[in-house]
Amino acid sequence: MTTLLSDREVVTVPEVTPPRRRRRRHRDVGIRVLIAISVVLVAIGAIVPLVAVLATAFGPDALPRYAEFFTSSVDLGILRNTLVLGLLVGLFGTALGFLFAFVQARLDVPGKKILHIIAMMPIVSPPFAVATATVVLYGRRGVISNGLFGLEYDIYGLDGLVFVLSLSLFPVAYQGLLGMMRALDPALEEAAMNMGASRWQIMRRVILPLLAPGLVAPFLLLFVEAIADLANPLVLGGDYTVLASRAYLAVTGEYDTTSAAVYCVILLVPSLAMYFAQRWWLNRKVRTTITGRPSGSVHLITGWSRWPIYGLAVFAALIIVSLYGTVIIGSVTKVFGVDNTFTLQYLEEVILGVGLEAVLDTLTFAIIATPIAAIVGLVIAWLVVRHLRYTAWLLDLGGTLGVAVPGTVLGIGFVLAYRPDRWVGDFVAFPSLVGGSAIAGGAVAIILAYVVRSVPAGQRIAVGALSQMHPYIEQASTDLGASPMQTFRWVTLPLIRPALLAGLSYSFARSMTSVSTIVLLVTPETKIITSQVLSAASTGRYGVAFAYCTVLTALVLAAFGLIHLIVGGGATLQRTAKSERQKR
């Protein structure tokens, strides 16, 4: 560049390459490495097993099975059972979640914190703990149904599955609806009150119409979770067969992987359709009245009409407490309801006896998988929100396959993709990950399944947190000379610490309580708590099953506290924003 100082003096100044441009090559390398690692994990853990299922399901041997399926009244009945179960659980689970959310957000009643804790209990327990306790309390010889009321009610079948799955899954609807209710602008209710509307007119004509879009999303999600569930149909299904349990029995009982793959593909159609319908519905910006910054205070309902609603919530809470109380008491009594003699036999068997191996294996695998899943979820979210443009949707889609694809389908996909050794000539190019000859006794496949099933939740949480953080914060760091990785480590990560905490907590809980995928991957060398519980419950050894559930729940709760102690504290996005507002 040439600068003219006077008519006779000309000074030539060399052009200086901006620091940002000089560092672009290093920046691109770091991002490409992260993209490569994320893509490899997603591909190995989700895409390859899914492709293996599809390849088997559309192979030459499988095509006649579709004709058999759609012409068989038995198979069509299984499909109908699956869809009916999903619809009923979606309806009752969403209604129960709405009830608890309404009590928390709109009623002036005591004991809200206790109700909230009770509503969150199913998240930290195995998926079939409720099913096992339900059999003991409300079965044909149940402590309550038969012991108190003299009834011989058959809890096995559709009724029992809807009851158990609704209680197990409703926290998903409760959390989403509670957030929506608290985000509603109270000015709309105040305007309706000023026009003379009663509380229930406001509920019917203002609140419910505004929450209608929010009711659809949890319904669809609960539908997907219900039809994908495997453990509860195995314990409580009886003669009521669904696609997930039928595919599992085809592998374990009939050794027919082709039929299992066909059942998986048929199960995939409603699962993926409903899951992505739920995602699409949430992304629609139709709730324009929910601003996230209420302009007034919420007027809680204080009249007599609050007590019947509160009574329903308390009744449901008492049922939940009775079920989990049964799990705890059943672990320290000989035969709960028959011989209530105190004993530590079952806990000793789990903690000090043959169950110790399962406890240690499960805890070790979960500890390894938890940080990997949380970090991968954060990295994928960071790449999707901040660094990728045209391929962001593809990486985001791949990261969510772990929860969009039913666990049974994923487990069968692992069996089809990774059971045999892959040979190239006389050398093993890819050793087996599943089965008796699997490397590390199948531990690698179990950890990989834990990671893939846990990544989506942390990924969605991190996407939400990053979307709330202005990109100028990170741009300021890069303008000062920091690389993208340094910016992520020292700026982004501390600000989204709550997202990391939530991702770690969910990943650990999901890993410790997972069963649908893991039950097909365990080997004699690797024992997992959930598979041991399923085996004990299926053979009527309820004391052992209760002891495993008690120990597992205690471990999850202890891990939550430890994770919060290690990761909690420090700067967060919320604290930074609050301090900035105070300075202003």
C-alpha positions, 0 to 999 in steps of 0.5 A: 500500500502506498501513502502520499505524504507530499508532492516529493515524498512517497512512503510504501507501507507493506500490507499486513495480513489480519491476525484473524486471516492468518489463524484461519488454517489452524482454526479450520483444522481444529473444527475439522477434527471435532467434526470427524470425531463426532461423525465417527461416533455417530456413524459407529453407534447409530448409523451403522446398526440402523443400516444393518437392520435395514439391509437385513430387513430388505434382503431377499430372505426378508421380503416374503416376511412382509407379505406374511406380516400384513396377511396374518391376523396375529401380526396385525394384532401385534401392530394394533396393540403397539399403536393402541398402547402408544395412543393411550400412554400418550393421552394419560401421561400427558394428562397426568403431566398437565395435572402436576404442572397446573398444580405447580404453576396455577394453584395456591396450595401447600406441599408443591416442592414435595409434589415436584420431587415425587413427580421426578422420581421415575427419572432416577429409577429403572424403567420396570421398577414401577412394573415390578411393584405394581405386580406386588401391590395390584396383581391377582394376589396383590397386597392392596388389590387382594389383601385390602379389597379381596379382588383378584384383578389381572394386572397383566396386559393393556391395563397394567401397561398403560398404568405403569408407562403413564406413571413412568413417562409422565415426568417428560410431559410435566417438565415441558408443560410446567416451563410453558405455564410459567412462561405464559404472559400474565397480562393476558389473564389480567386482561380477561379478568378485567373484562369480567371473566371467571378463573375457569373461563380464563382457563378454558378460553385463554390458557388452554388454547395457548397451551394446545401446541405444547400439549401435542409435543409431549403426547407425540414424545410419550407415544414414541417412548411407549411403543419403543419400550421393551422392559415393561411389556416383558414383565407386565405384558402377559398375552398383550404382545407389542412389536418391541417384545416380538422382535426381542423374542424373535432374536432370543427365542427363535434365533430368527434375525431376519424376522426381528429386522422386519419387526424393527422396520415396521416399528421404525415407521411410527417411531420416526414419524412421531418423533420428527413430527414432535420436533417439527411441532416444537420448531413451529413459532406459533406460541407468539404470546409466550414471551419468556419475560412475563409482564406481570405477576401470576394470580394463583387460584385461591378459591375452593375449586383448587382442592379437587384438582389438588386432591387428584394430584395428591392421590396420584403422588400417593400411588407413586410413593406407594410403588417406590415405597414397595421397592424399598421395603420389598428389598428388606423383607423376606416376602413383601405382603406375605412374610414381612420379616426384616432381612438384609439377605437381598441387599447383601446378595446385591452388594456383597454377593453375586450381584456385586459384579453387576453393580461394579460393571454397570457403574464402571461402564456408566462412568466411562460413557457419561463424560463422553456422551456429555462432551460429544453432545456439547461439541455437536451442539456447538458445531451445529449452532456456531460453525456449520451452515449447510450441513448443520441439520445433517449432524444434528439429525445424526446426533438425535438418532440415538433417541429417535430409533427405539432401543430394541431396534438399536440393540438388534442393529448392534447384533447384526452389525458387530457380532461376527468378526470382519475378515480381510483375507487372513486378518481380522479387520474389525473384531466382534463387539457383540456375543461370546467372542466380543472384545472385552466381553462386550463392554465396548458395545455396551459403552458405545450404546450408552453413549449413543442413547445419552448424547441426544438429551445433552445435545438438545440442552446445549443447543438451547443454551448456546442459542441464548448466548449472543455470538458476540461474546465468542467473537470478542474472544477470537478477535483478541487472538484466541482459537476456537478451541480456546474460546470454547474452553475458556468462554463458552463452556463456563457460560453454559455450565448448567447445560453441561451439568444437565447433560452429565446428570441425564447421561449417567441416569440414562446409562444406569437405567438403560435396558432395551438396547443393553439386554441384547448386548450383555454376555456372561463376562459383563453383567448389567444391573438392569438385565439382572432386574429383568431376569429376577422380575421375570422369574418371580424373585421380587426381593432380589429385583427390589434390592437391585432397584434400590441400589441402582436408585441410590447410586444415581442420586449419589452421582447427581450430587457428586456431578453437581459438586464437581461441575456446579459453581463458577460462571454461568450464562444466567449469573453473567446476565444477572450481573450485567443487569445489576451494573446497568 
